[in-house]
Amino acid sequence: MLTVAGLSKTFGGRELFDDVSFTIQAGERIAVTGPNGAGKSTLLKIILGKEEPDAGEVTFMRGTRVGYLPQEAEAIGNETVLEIAVPHEHEHDGQFIAKAKQILDRLGFKQSDHDRPARELSGGWVMRAHLARLLADEPDLLLLDEPTNHLDLETLLWFQDYLQHYPGAILLISHDREFLNQLCTHIAELRAARILRYTGNYDSYLEQRIATEANIAATAKAQQRKIDQLQTFVDRFRAKNTMAAQAQSKLKQIERLKEEMVEAPSSDGPTVGFKFPQPQRSGQRVITLEKVKFGYGEKTIYENLNFEAERGQRIVLVGPNGAGKSTLLKLLADVLQPQAGERKLGHNVKYGYFSQHRAQTLNPQHTVWQEASDTPQRVTEQFIRNILGSFLFRGDDIYKPVSVLSGGEKSRLALVKLLLDPPNLLLMDEPTTHLDMNSVDALIEALKQFEGTLIFISHDVHFIRALATHVTRVEAGQLRHFPGGYQYYLDKTHQSARAALTSSSFNNSNSTSEKISVSQMDRKEQKRLEAEQRQARSNKKKEIQKRIAALEKEIAELEAQEKELTAELEKPETYANGRAMPINRELAHVSDRLEAANAEWEKAGTELSNLENTAQALKF
C-alpha cells in the first residue's frame, strides 16, 4: 500500500531522518513514536507530499486513497459543521451525508449543531468535524496526528472501537498509551534519525525495546572489554622483542574490533526533568464540601453534596461524560461558588488549580519569560530560568510569544507557573493532555514525590494507575468513594481499565446501597481495608528485600569470578598453553550473568523505593 525508501531530511541544521525505509500493508495499525522533536509530524507531512525530503522517495500502490488529520484544524471560513463533515464532491450523496451525520452524533455533536457555523466552536470541536469527514470518507490509509487530544473519554472509547474495525490501514502519532495498546499492531520508533519497527502494541514494544537495548549494551560492553584486554597485552609486551610480533597482531585485532563495534543505545535527547518544591504542611483535613447545591440554569448538578479530602491523599475523580467531574473540581478550586452549602479549607491550606483549558489562562501577548515572571512570589531571575530550563525552555526559547507555542509547550508553561507558586493542594483537570510520554512520566515521578494533596481528573490509565491512592466516582449527583488505588476500584466494579472511567453502570449488585458520600463512608470498613493493604505492602517489602540480599550475594560472587578470570588473561602463559579461548568464553558468560543480576538488582531497588514512597504517602 505504501513504501518509504531511503528517506532523509534535515531541518534547521538538525538531521531528522537518515536513510529511513519502511512499508505499510493493508489492515496494519502502526504508531510512530519517538522523543520530542524527532520528526514524527514531519514524516507524515512528507508522506502526504506537503514537505519535500532531502533524499528518498514515497510510493503508493496505484489507486490508494489517503486521509489526513493534523494536530490542529486549518483556518475555516463560513462553513457549517455539516459542510466541514461533507466535502463538495459528496454534497448530493444522500448515503454519504447520512453516514457523516451519524458519525457527527457519535463524536458528540447534537442535531442542532449540524447547521451551526464552525467559527462559533472551539478548535477542539472543529477538529471533531474534520475527523467526521475523514471517517465518513473511509480512505485506504488514515494518517492521524494526535487524534485523541480533543476527545472526551466517552467519545474516545467510541473512536477507539471504530478504528479497531476500520477496513483500511492506519498510521498515527499518539501519546495515549492505552489507545496504542488497544489499537496498534506495530510500533515504528523514530529515534536517532532511524526507524525501528516492532510487532505488537505499545507495552509489547517497550518490552522488546528494553530487551534489544540490553542486548546491544551487553554486546558493546563485551566488545570494549575485549579491546581493553588486548590493549593491556599490547601495553605490557610491545617493548619486549620476543613479544613484539604478538603485540602488533593484537593492535591490528583492536583496530578490527573498533570498526565492528556496535553503538551503545542512544538517549532520547532532552527530556523534562523537575520536581515540585515541597509545600508547607497543611492540617489533616484539607478541604470539605458540606451540603453543597450547584446547577446550571434549571439543571441541578449537585444537591446536598458532601466531600472531604485529607492530607496526602491522591484522589482521582471518575465517572461518565457530563456527570459533573470538572464541575466538582471547579467547586473545590473556588472557580464556581456553591448556590447553597459551604466550601471549607483546612488549616494552612494553599490550593492551585491546573485547568483543562489552561492555555486560556496564559497571556498570548506575553513571552514565555514574561508569563513565567508574572508570579506573586518573590523569586530570583536565576530560579525562574532554572525551572524554565527543566521544562525545555532554554536559550532564546524563553523569548517566544505564548501565542506561537504548541499545546504541549503551553501545558509545560502552565506547570512552570504552578511550580513558581507551589500549593499544598493540587487540583488538576486532565494534566497529561498535549504532553508527550516522556513529559507524562516526568510529571508522574514529580507527583509521586509531592508531599501535598492531589485531586485530579484524567483519561490516561497509565497516569491514574501510577498515582491514585483513592478513587471517587461521580454519577447522577452522587459520590461513591473507593479507599484504594485504581486496581482496587476495577476489582470492586468489575470494569475494564478504560471503560471504568466512563461507564454509567456497574456489574455490582451492591452499587445502589454503596452510593454514599465521602463523609458517610463506613470508616470501620475503610480502616480494615487499609490494614489489609498495609500488611500486603509489608509482605511485599520483605519479599523484595530478601530478593535484593540474594542478588547482592550473587553479584559479589560473580564480580570475584570476573576479577579472577581477567587476571588469568593478563598472564602470558595463558596464551602460551592455549587456555585463553576457553577463559574468554567463561568470562563472557560470567559478565552476561553479572549484567543480568545488576539489572535485576536495580529493578528490585526501584520496586522497593516505589513501595516505600506509596507507604509514606498513605501515612499523611
C-alpha positions as CSV (number, residue, x, y, z in Angstrom):
1,M,0.0,0.0,0.0
2,L,2.8,2.4,1.0
3,T,6.6,2.1,0.5
4,V,9.0,4.6,2.0
5,A,12.6,4.2,0.7
6,G,15.8,5.9,1.8
7,L,14.1,8.9,3.3
8,S,16.5,11.7,4.6
9,K,15.5,15.1,6.0
10,T,17.4,17.9,7.7
11,F,15.6,20.7,9.4
12,G,17.2,23.8,10.9
13,G,20.7,22.2,10.6
14,R,19.5,19.1,12.5
15,E,19.2,15.6,11.0
16,L,15.6,14.2,11.4
17,F,15.9,11.1,9.2
18,D,18.8,9.3,7.6
19,D,18.0,6.6,5.1
20,V,14.6,5.7,6.6
21,S,12.7,2.9,4.9
22,F,9.5,1.0,5.8
23,T,6.3,-0.3,4.3
24,I,2.6,-0.3,5.3
25,Q,0.3,-3.1,4.3
26,A,-3.5,-3.2,4.2
27,G,-5.0,-3.7,7.6
28,E,-1.9,-2.7,9.7
29,R,-2.3,-0.2,12.5
30,I,1.1,1.4,13.1
31,A,2.0,4.1,15.6
32,V,5.1,6.3,15.1
33,T,6.7,7.0,18.5
34,G,9.8,9.0,19.4
35,P,11.1,11.8,21.6
36,N,10.1,15.5,21.2
37,G,11.4,17.0,18.0
38,A,12.3,13.6,16.5
39,G,10.3,14.5,13.3
40,K,7.2,12.4,13.6
41,S,4.8,15.1,12.3
42,T,7.3,16.0,9.6
43,L,7.4,12.3,8.5
44,L,3.6,12.3,8.0
45,K,3.8,15.6,6.0
46,I,6.5,14.1,3.7
47,I,4.3,11.0,3.1
48,L,1.5,13.4,2.2
49,G,3.7,15.4,-0.1
50,K,3.2,18.6,2.0
51,E,7.0,18.6,2.6
52,E,9.9,17.5,0.4
53,P,12.6,15.1,1.7
54,D,16.3,15.8,1.1
55,A,16.6,12.3,-0.4
56,G,14.5,9.1,-0.8
57,E,11.0,8.6,-2.2
58,V,7.5,7.8,-1.1
59,T,5.5,5.4,-3.3
60,F,1.8,4.5,-3.0
61,M,0.1,1.5,-4.6
62,R,-1.9,2.6,-7.6
63,G,-5.4,3.8,-6.5
64,T,-4.6,4.2,-2.8
65,R,-6.7,6.9,-1.2
66,V,-5.1,8.8,1.8
67,G,-6.8,10.8,4.5
68,Y,-5.0,13.1,7.0
69,L,-6.0,14.6,10.3
70,P,-3.4,17.2,11.5
71,Q,-2.9,18.2,15.2
72,E,-4.8,21.5,14.6
73,A,-7.6,22.3,12.3
74,E,-6.9,24.5,9.3
75,A,-8.4,28.0,9.1
76,I,-12.2,28.0,8.4
77,G,-14.5,30.5,6.7
78,N,-18.3,30.4,6.9
79,E,-18.7,26.6,6.8
80,T,-21.2,24.9,9.0
81,V,-20.3,21.8,10.9
82,L,-22.1,19.6,8.4
83,E,-20.3,21.4,5.5
84,I,-17.0,20.5,7.0
85,A,-18.0,16.9,7.5
86,V,-19.4,16.6,4.0
87,P,-16.9,17.6,1.2
88,H,-18.3,19.2,-2.0
89,E,-18.0,16.1,-4.1
90,H,-20.5,14.3,-1.7
91,E,-22.9,17.2,-1.1
92,H,-25.6,15.5,-3.2
93,D,-24.8,12.0,-2.0
94,G,-27.6,11.1,0.5
95,Q,-25.8,8.0,1.7
96,F,-22.6,9.8,2.5
97,I,-24.5,12.7,4.2
98,A,-26.4,10.2,6.4
99,K,-23.1,8.5,7.4
100,A,-21.4,11.8,8.2
101,K,-24.4,12.8,10.4
102,Q,-24.2,9.5,12.2
103,I,-20.5,10.0,12.9
104,L,-21.0,13.6,14.0
105,D,-23.6,12.4,16.5
106,R,-21.2,9.7,17.8
107,L,-18.4,12.4,18.1
108,G,-20.7,14.4,20.5
109,F,-22.5,16.8,18.2
110,K,-26.2,17.5,18.7
111,Q,-28.5,17.6,15.7
112,S,-28.9,21.3,16.2
113,D,-25.1,21.7,15.8
114,H,-25.1,20.4,12.2
115,D,-26.1,23.8,10.7
116,R,-24.1,25.9,13.2
117,P,-21.2,28.0,11.8
118,A,-18.0,26.2,12.7
119,R,-16.3,29.6,13.6
120,E,-18.5,29.7,16.7
121,L,-16.9,26.5,18.0
122,S,-13.7,25.8,19.8
123,G,-10.7,24.4,17.9
124,G,-11.3,21.0,19.5
125,W,-14.9,20.8,18.2
126,V,-13.7,21.9,14.7
127,M,-11.2,19.1,14.8
128,R,-14.1,16.7,15.6
129,A,-15.9,17.9,12.5
130,H,-12.8,17.3,10.3
131,L,-12.5,13.8,11.9
132,A,-16.1,13.0,11.0
133,R,-15.3,14.0,7.4
134,L,-12.3,11.7,7.3
135,L,-14.1,8.7,8.8
136,A,-17.1,9.1,6.6
137,D,-14.9,9.2,3.5
138,E,-13.1,5.9,4.6
139,P,-9.7,6.3,2.8
140,D,-7.5,3.3,2.3
141,L,-4.8,4.8,4.5
142,L,-5.5,7.0,7.5
143,L,-2.8,9.4,8.7
144,L,-3.7,10.7,12.2
145,D,-1.6,13.2,14.2
146,E,-2.6,13.1,17.9
147,P,-6.3,12.3,17.1
148,T,-7.4,11.9,20.7
149,N,-6.2,15.3,22.0
150,H,-9.6,16.9,21.6
151,L,-11.9,13.9,22.6
152,D,-13.6,13.3,25.9
153,L,-13.5,9.9,27.3
154,E,-16.8,8.6,26.1
155,T,-16.1,9.8,22.5
156,L,-12.5,8.4,22.8
157,L,-13.9,4.9,23.6
158,W,-16.2,5.0,20.6
159,F,-13.4,6.2,18.4
160,Q,-11.1,3.5,19.6
161,D,-13.7,0.8,18.9
162,Y,-14.4,2.3,15.5
163,L,-10.7,2.2,14.4
164,Q,-10.4,-1.4,15.7
165,H,-12.9,-2.3,13.0
166,Y,-11.7,0.2,10.3
167,P,-11.2,-1.6,7.0
168,G,-8.1,0.4,5.9
169,A,-4.6,0.8,7.2
170,I,-3.7,3.4,9.9
171,L,-0.5,5.3,10.5
172,L,-0.8,7.5,13.6
173,I,1.0,9.6,16.2
174,S,-0.3,9.5,19.7
175,H,0.9,9.8,23.3
176,D,-2.1,7.9,24.7
177,R,-0.6,4.5,25.9
178,E,-4.0,2.9,26.5
179,F,-5.1,3.9,23.0
180,L,-2.0,2.5,21.4
181,N,-2.3,-0.7,23.4
182,Q,-5.8,-1.3,22.3
183,L,-5.3,-0.4,18.6
184,C,-1.8,-1.0,17.3
185,T,-0.4,-4.0,15.5
186,H,3.0,-2.4,15.1
187,I,5.1,0.4,16.7
188,A,7.6,2.3,14.5
189,E,10.2,4.1,16.7
190,L,11.8,7.1,15.3
191,R,15.0,7.8,17.2
192,A,18.5,8.9,16.3
193,A,17.3,9.6,12.7
194,R,16.4,5.9,12.2
195,I,13.2,3.9,12.2
196,L,13.0,0.6,14.1
197,R,9.8,-1.4,13.7
198,Y,8.4,-3.6,16.5
199,T,5.5,-6.0,16.2
200,G,2.7,-5.7,18.8
201,N,1.1,-2.9,20.9
202,Y,2.9,-0.2,22.9
203,D,3.5,-2.4,26.0
204,S,5.0,-5.1,23.8
205,Y,7.2,-2.5,22.1
206,L,8.5,-1.3,25.5
207,E,9.4,-4.9,26.5
208,Q,11.1,-5.6,23.1
209,R,13.0,-2.3,23.2
210,I,14.3,-2.9,26.7
211,A,15.5,-6.4,25.7
212,T,17.0,-5.0,22.5
213,E,18.9,-2.2,24.3
214,A,20.1,-4.6,27.0
215,N,21.5,-6.9,24.3
216,I,23.2,-4.0,22.4
217,A,24.6,-2.6,25.7
218,A,25.9,-6.1,26.7
219,T,27.5,-6.6,23.3
220,A,29.1,-3.1,23.3
221,K,30.4,-3.8,26.8
222,A,31.8,-7.2,25.8
223,Q,33.5,-5.7,22.8
224,Q,35.0,-2.8,24.8
225,R,36.2,-5.3,27.5
226,K,37.9,-7.4,24.8
227,I,39.6,-4.3,23.4
228,D,40.7,-3.3,26.9
229,Q,42.1,-6.8,27.4
230,L,44.0,-6.7,24.1
231,Q,45.3,-3.2,24.9
232,T,46.6,-4.4,28.3
233,F,48.5,-7.1,26.5
234,V,49.9,-4.6,24.0
235,D,50.9,-2.1,26.7
236,R,52.6,-4.8,28.6
237,F,54.6,-6.6,25.9
238,R,55.1,-4.2,23.0
239,A,58.6,-3.2,24.2
240,K,59.8,-6.8,24.5
241,N,61.5,-8.1,21.4
242,T,60.2,-11.6,21.9
243,M,56.6,-10.5,22.1
244,A,56.6,-7.5,19.6
245,A,55.1,-9.5,16.8
246,Q,52.2,-10.7,19.0
247,A,51.7,-7.2,20.3
248,Q,51.5,-5.9,16.7
249,S,48.9,-8.6,15.9
250,K,46.9,-7.6,18.9
251,L,46.9,-4.0,17.7
252,K,45.5,-5.0,14.3
253,Q,42.9,-7.0,16.1
254,I,42.0,-4.0,18.2
255,E,41.5,-1.9,15.0
256,R,39.2,-4.5,13.5
257,L,37.1,-4.7,16.7
258,K,36.8,-0.9,16.8
259,E,35.5,-1.0,13.2
260,E,33.0,-3.7,14.1
261,M,31.8,-2.2,17.4
262,V,28.1,-1.7,17.9
263,E,26.9,1.7,19.1
264,A,25.5,1.8,22.6
265,P,21.8,2.8,22.8
266,S,21.4,6.5,22.3
267,S,19.4,8.6,24.7
268,D,16.1,10.2,23.7
269,G,17.6,13.7,23.9
270,P,16.4,16.4,26.1
271,T,13.6,15.4,28.5
272,V,11.6,17.2,31.1
273,G,13.0,16.9,34.5
274,F,11.5,18.6,37.5
275,K,10.1,18.1,41.0
276,F,7.5,20.0,42.9
277,P,9.0,22.1,45.7
278,Q,7.7,20.6,48.9
279,P,4.9,22.8,50.2
280,Q,4.2,23.9,53.7
281,R,2.4,21.2,55.6
282,S,-1.3,21.5,55.8
283,G,-3.7,20.3,58.5
284,Q,-5.1,16.7,58.4
285,R,-8.4,17.8,56.9
286,V,-7.6,19.6,53.7
287,I,-10.8,20.6,52.0
288,T,-14.5,19.9,52.7
289,L,-17.8,20.5,50.9
290,E,-20.8,20.4,53.1
291,K,-24.4,20.1,51.8
292,V,-23.5,21.9,48.6
293,K,-26.0,22.6,45.9
294,F,-25.0,23.7,42.4
295,G,-26.5,23.7,39.0
296,Y,-26.5,25.5,35.6
297,G,-29.8,27.3,34.9
298,E,-32.6,25.0,35.7
299,K,-30.4,21.9,35.7
300,T,-29.3,20.8,39.1
301,I,-25.9,19.0,39.1
302,Y,-25.5,18.5,42.9
303,E,-27.9,18.6,45.7
304,N,-26.8,18.2,49.3
305,L,-23.2,17.2,48.2
306,N,-20.6,16.2,50.8
307,F,-17.0,15.7,50.1
308,E,-13.8,15.5,52.1
309,A,-10.1,15.1,51.4
310,E,-7.3,14.5,53.9
311,R,-3.6,15.4,53.8
312,G,-1.5,13.2,51.5
313,Q,-4.4,11.6,49.6
314,R,-4.2,11.4,45.8
315,I,-7.8,11.2,44.6
316,V,-8.9,10.6,41.0
317,L,-12.4,11.6,40.0
318,V,-14.0,9.2,37.5
319,G,-17.5,8.8,36.0
320,P,-19.5,9.1,32.8
321,N,-19.2,12.1,30.5
322,G,-21.2,15.0,31.8
323,A,-21.5,13.6,35.3
324,G,-20.0,16.7,36.9
325,K,-16.4,15.8,37.5
326,S,-15.0,19.1,36.2
327,T,-17.8,21.0,38.0
328,L,-16.8,19.3,41.3
329,L,-13.1,20.2,40.7
330,K,-14.1,23.8,40.0
331,L,-16.2,23.9,43.2
332,L,-13.1,22.7,45.1
333,A,-10.9,25.3,43.3
334,D,-13.4,28.1,44.1
335,V,-13.8,28.7,40.3
336,L,-17.5,28.0,40.9
337,Q,-19.3,29.0,44.1
338,P,-22.0,26.8,45.7
339,Q,-25.6,28.0,45.4
340,A,-26.1,26.5,48.9
341,G,-23.9,24.8,51.4
342,E,-20.3,25.5,52.2
343,R,-16.8,25.0,51.0
344,K,-14.2,24.9,53.8
345,L,-10.4,24.9,53.5
346,G,-8.4,23.2,56.3
347,H,-5.6,24.7,58.4
348,N,-2.7,26.2,56.4
349,V,-4.1,25.0,53.0
350,K,-3.0,26.7,49.8
351,Y,-4.5,25.4,46.6
352,G,-3.5,25.5,43.0
353,Y,-5.8,24.8,40.0
354,F,-4.5,23.3,36.8
355,S,-7.4,23.8,34.4
356,Q,-8.2,21.6,31.4
357,H,-8.2,24.8,29.4
358,R,-5.0,26.0,30.9
359,A,-3.9,27.6,27.6
360,Q,-6.6,30.2,28.1
361,T,-5.1,31.2,31.4
362,L,-1.9,32.3,29.7
363,N,-1.5,35.7,28.2
364,P,-0.8,35.2,24.4
365,Q,0.8,38.7,24.2
366,H,3.4,37.7,26.7
367,T,6.7,35.9,26.0
368,V,7.5,32.7,27.9
369,W,9.8,34.7,30.2
370,Q,7.1,37.4,30.9
371,E,4.5,34.8,31.6
372,A,6.8,32.8,34.0
373,S,7.9,36.1,35.7
374,D,4.2,37.0,36.3
375,T,4.0,35.4,39.8
376,P,3.0,36.8,43.2
377,Q,6.0,35.0,44.7
378,R,9.3,36.9,45.1
379,V,11.8,34.7,43.3
380,T,15.1,35.3,41.6
381,E,15.7,35.5,37.9
382,Q,18.0,32.5,38.1
383,F,15.4,30.4,39.8
384,I,12.9,31.2,37.1
385,R,15.5,30.4,34.4
386,N,16.3,27.1,36.1
387,I,12.7,26.0,36.2
388,L,12.1,27.1,32.6
389,G,15.2,25.1,31.6
390,S,14.0,22.0,33.3
391,F,10.8,22.2,31.2
392,L,12.9,22.6,28.0
393,F,12.5,26.3,27.6
394,R,16.2,27.1,27.0
395,G,18.2,29.8,25.3
396,D,16.1,32.0,23.0
397,D,13.1,29.8,23.6
398,I,12.2,31.9,26.7
399,Y,11.6,34.9,24.4
400,K,9.0,33.1,22.2
401,P,5.5,34.6,22.3
402,V,3.0,32.4,24.1
403,S,0.8,32.7,21.0
404,V,3.1,30.5,18.9
405,L,3.7,27.7,21.5
406,S,2.4,24.2,20.8
407,G,-0.2,22.6,23.0
408,G,2.5,20.7,24.8
409,E,4.6,23.8,25.4
410,K,1.7,25.7,26.8
411,S,1.0,22.8,29.2
412,R,4.6,22.8,30.3
413,L,4.5,26.6,30.8
414,A,1.3,26.3,32.9
415,L,3.2,23.8,35.1
416,V,6.1,26.2,35.4
417,K,3.7,28.8,36.8
418,L,2.4,26.3,39.2
419,L,5.9,25.5,40.5
420,L,6.7,29.1,41.0
421,D,3.9,29.4,43.5
422,P,3.7,25.9,44.9
423,P,0.4,24.9,46.7
424,N,-0.1,22.0,49.1
425,L,-3.4,21.1,47.5
426,L,-3.2,20.4,43.7
427,L,-6.4,20.3,41.7
428,M,-5.7,19.1,38.2
429,D,-8.1,18.6,35.2
430,E,-6.6,16.4,32.5
431,P,-3.0,17.3,33.3
432,T,-1.5,15.0,30.6
433,T,-3.3,16.5,27.6
434,H,-0.7,17.6,25.0
435,L,2.2,16.2,27.0
436,D,4.4,13.6,25.3
437,M,5.1,10.3,27.0
438,N,8.5,11.4,28.5
439,S,6.8,14.5,29.9
440,V,4.0,12.4,31.4
441,D,6.5,10.1,33.0
442,A,8.4,13.1,34.4
443,L,5.1,14.5,35.8
444,I,4.3,11.2,37.4
445,E,7.6,11.0,39.1
446,A,7.3,14.6,40.3
447,L,3.8,14.0,41.7
448,K,4.9,10.8,43.4
449,Q,7.4,12.9,45.4
450,F,4.9,15.6,46.1
451,E,4.0,15.7,49.8
452,G,0.8,17.7,49.5
453,T,-2.7,16.5,48.5
454,L,-3.7,15.8,44.9
455,I,-7.3,15.7,43.4
456,F,-7.4,15.1,39.7
457,I,-9.3,14.1,36.6
458,S,-7.6,12.1,33.8
459,H,-8.4,9.7,31.0
460,D,-4.8,8.4,31.0
461,V,-5.0,5.0,32.6
462,H,-1.2,4.8,33.0
463,F,-1.2,8.1,34.8
464,I,-4.1,7.1,37.1
465,R,-2.6,3.7,38.0
466,A,0.7,5.3,38.9
467,L,-0.7,7.9,41.2
468,A,-4.2,7.4,42.6
469,T,-4.4,6.1,46.2
470,H,-8.2,6.8,46.3
471,V,-11.0,6.8,43.6
472,T,-14.1,8.9,43.8
473,R,-16.8,8.0,41.3
474,V,-19.1,10.8,40.2
475,E,-22.5,9.9,38.8
476,A,-26.1,11.4,38.9
477,G,-25.1,13.9,41.5
478,Q,-23.8,11.3,43.9
479,L,-20.3,10.4,45.0
480,R,-19.1,6.9,45.7
481,H,-15.7,6.6,47.4
482,F,-13.2,3.7,47.0
483,P,-10.4,3.7,49.6
484,G,-7.8,2.1,47.3
485,G,-5.9,2.6,44.1
486,Y,-7.3,2.1,40.6
487,Q,-7.0,-1.7,40.5
488,Y,-9.0,-1.9,43.7
489,Y,-11.7,0.2,42.0
490,L,-11.7,-2.1,39.0
491,D,-11.9,-5.2,41.2
492,K,-14.9,-3.7,43.0
493,T,-16.8,-2.5,39.9
494,H,-15.8,-5.4,37.5
495,Q,-14.9,-3.0,34.8
496,S,-12.1,-2.8,32.2
497,A,-9.3,-0.3,32.7
498,R,-10.6,2.5,30.4
499,A,-14.3,1.7,30.3
500,A,-14.4,2.1,34.1
501,L,-13.6,5.8,33.7
502,T,-16.9,6.5,31.8
503,S,-19.3,3.6,32.4
504,S,-22.7,4.6,33.7
505,S,-23.4,1.2,35.3
506,F,-21.8,-1.4,37.4
507,N,-21.9,-5.2,37.4
508,N,-22.1,-4.9,41.2
509,S,-25.3,-5.9,43.0
510,N,-24.5,-3.6,45.9
511,S,-24.0,-0.5,43.8
512,T,-27.2,1.2,44.9
513,S,-26.6,0.7,48.6
514,E,-23.0,1.8,48.2
515,K,-23.7,5.2,46.6
516,I,-22.8,7.3,49.6
517,S,-20.8,10.4,50.0
518,V,-17.3,10.5,51.2
519,S,-18.3,11.9,54.6
520,Q,-20.8,9.0,55.1
521,M,-18.3,6.2,54.3
522,D,-18.1,3.2,56.6
523,R,-14.9,4.2,58.5
524,K,-14.6,0.8,60.0
525,E,-14.5,-0.9,56.6
526,Q,-12.1,1.6,55.3
527,K,-9.7,1.0,58.3
528,R,-10.0,-2.8,57.7
529,L,-9.1,-2.4,54.0
530,E,-6.2,0.0,54.8
531,A,-4.9,-2.5,57.4
532,E,-5.0,-5.3,54.7
533,Q,-3.2,-3.1,52.3
534,R,-0.5,-2.2,54.9
535,Q,0.0,-5.9,55.6
536,A,0.2,-6.7,51.9
537,R,2.8,-3.9,51.4
538,S,4.8,-5.2,54.4
539,N,4.9,-8.7,53.0
540,K,5.9,-7.4,49.6
541,K,8.6,-5.3,51.1
542,K,10.1,-8.3,52.9
543,E,10.0,-10.4,49.7
544,I,11.8,-7.7,47.7
545,Q,14.4,-7.1,50.5
546,K,15.1,-10.9,50.5
547,R,15.5,-10.9,46.7
548,I,17.8,-7.9,46.9
549,A,20.0,-9.6,49.5
550,A,20.3,-12.8,47.4
551,L,21.2,-10.7,44.3
552,E,23.8,-8.7,46.2
553,K,25.4,-12.0,47.3
554,E,25.3,-13.4,43.7
555,I,26.8,-10.1,42.3
556,A,29.7,-10.2,44.8
557,E,30.4,-13.8,43.8
558,L,30.2,-13.0,40.0
559,E,32.5,-9.9,40.4
560,A,35.1,-12.1,42.2
561,Q,34.9,-14.6,39.3
562,E,35.2,-11.9,36.8
563,K,38.3,-10.4,38.5
564,E,39.9,-13.8,38.8
565,L,39.3,-14.7,35.1
566,T,40.6,-11.2,34.0
567,A,43.7,-11.8,36.0
568,E,44.3,-15.1,34.2
569,L,44.0,-13.4,30.9
570,E,46.7,-11.0,31.8
571,K,49.2,-13.8,32.3
572,P,51.4,-14.6,29.3
573,E,51.4,-18.3,30.0
574,T,47.6,-18.3,29.5
575,Y,48.1,-17.6,25.8
576,A,51.2,-19.9,25.5
577,N,49.3,-23.0,26.7
578,G,46.1,-22.3,24.7
579,R,43.8,-21.6,27.7
580,A,42.9,-18.1,26.6
581,M,39.9,-19.0,24.4
582,P,38.0,-21.1,27.0
583,I,38.8,-18.5,29.7
584,N,37.4,-15.7,27.3
585,R,34.3,-17.8,26.8
586,E,33.8,-18.3,30.6
587,L,34.5,-14.6,31.2
588,A,31.8,-13.6,28.6
589,H,29.4,-16.0,30.4
590,V,30.2,-14.6,33.8
591,S,29.9,-11.0,32.5
592,D,26.5,-11.7,31.0
593,R,25.3,-13.2,34.2
594,L,26.6,-10.2,36.1
595,E,24.9,-7.8,33.8
596,A,21.6,-9.6,34.2
597,A,22.0,-9.7,38.0
598,N,22.8,-6.0,38.2
599,A,19.7,-5.2,36.0
600,E,17.5,-7.3,38.3
601,W,19.0,-5.6,41.4
602,E,18.3,-2.2,40.0
603,K,14.7,-3.2,39.1
604,A,14.2,-4.6,42.6
605,G,15.6,-1.5,44.2
606,T,13.2,0.7,42.1
607,E,10.3,-1.5,43.1
608,L,11.3,-1.2,46.8
609,S,11.6,2.5,46.5
610,N,8.2,2.9,44.9
611,L,6.6,0.7,47.6
612,E,8.2,2.8,50.3
613,N,7.0,6.0,48.7
614,T,3.5,4.7,48.5
615,A,3.5,3.7,52.1
616,Q,4.9,7.1,53.1
617,A,2.2,8.9,51.1
618,L,-0.5,6.9,52.8
619,K,0.7,7.9,56.3
620,F,-0.2,11.5,55.8
